[in-house]
Amino acid sequence: MKVVSFGAVLWDILPRGIFLGGAPLNVAAHLSKIGAEAYMVSAVGNDFLGDEALERMKMHQVNTDWVEQHADLPTGTVKVILDTKGNASYTIHEGVAWDRILLRKALLEFVQKVDAVVFGSLDARSNYNLKTLTHILNEKGPLKIFDVNLRPPHDDIDLTFTLIKKADILKLNEEELEKISGEAIESSGCEKLIKKLVEKTGLRRICVTRAEKGAIYFNDGYTINGSAIATEVRDTVGAGDAFMAAFIQGVVNGDADRDPDFINRCCRLGAFVASKDGAIPDYNPKKVFG
């Protein structure tokens, strides 16, 4: 399985230290850990943090052939604040290297040969990246999987719907579902909002993560519910990205269509990451999945 992950490579600055991250990179690193060939399409600065990011990506066995180094832009950083439950809020610094991801003809040719491309709304916050991403998504061949990532002030709903039109599969959390539907889950119900989104967008495959309530996957007319795993949360950074990696693997290899335990495995990996510091802790997938 070959997967291209498009978007941010950055450093998360948490109270307990600085950790390599960025949702697309987190997804790529977890994909690599669970057996996929993961290719990062991004950019870092020609600085210490950029050099270190490249080395760490290689340690995580993420391919960096499509990661540029910019001399005039610094490597991205994010200040992360945790509440008493370990839930994170973010200050995502702008004018950084991953805001300028270059478009290369060889990249477009490569994308045609992979199984899936995963991308997020935050990663298209710059017009430069939106142009590059649009060209990538116009290529035929791979499954296009859209991981909504609404982080104020980068939570443009119009942009989100523009990207949905390019996607085959959509993944988002409950808060994001409420934002793009304009309705509260408490009053309408999660499944009802998913079905309304299906009707509005024409997408037949939508997954919603629900934190301690697990997850729901609407797959072409029927739903699969996943149960959350009780865990002591250290921080939630990267938990959704770990879930996403397991989800991509299951969708691409067909487990999503034949294995009722599919979403539960995704929830297990997300819960494990939430119980550790940082977005990409070390682990043995066999022990996590059981």
Helices and strands as residue ranges (DSSP letters): E 2-6, E 10-14, E 17-21, H 23-33, E 37-45, H 48-59, E 62-70, E 76-82, E 88-92, G 97-99, H 105-111, E 116-120, G 122-124, H 127-137, E 143-147, H 157-164, E 169-173, H 174-181, H 185-188, H 190-201, E 205-209, G 211-213, E 215-219, E 222-226, H 239-253, H 255-258, H 262-274, H 285-289
